[in-house]
Amino acid sequence: MFFIGIFGIQPGKKEVGEGQGICPSCEAFDRYVVDEVYTYLHFFFIPIWKWNRRYFVRTRCCRRTLELEGDVGRRIASGERIQLRPEHIVRAQPGAQGEACPNCGSVLRPDYRFCPRCGSQL
């Protein structure tokens, strides 16, 4: 019973980059933020190992959250400046998971009206 509180697995989110350019969704010129969403194992709330890393771009102009290709997201997270293009976006198939909450980045199902993690209205 002692080990239950020491180790844990949780979802995490970290802002890894920002930039400006033409929005790959609505083609307006505006700013965007790139988030890394992952699952991690922690020991006394100290992250030990991260996996299932995915990258999302949040746009200001059309207020959408779009999933990026993994390679493009890793390059942005490493500090490289990349001009986002529509081919860098991974579109979620209708009915599939992949949309992210614009507030916390949690993966959502298409039929959700509120985020189950942070409670924000979608």
Secondary structure, DSSP 8 states (H G I E B T S, - for coil): -GGGTTEEEEEEEEEEEEEEEE-TTT--EEEEEEEEEEEEEEETTEEEEEEEEEEEEEESSS--EEEE-HHHHHHHHTT------GGGEE---TTSS-EE-TTT--EE-TT-SB-TTT--B-
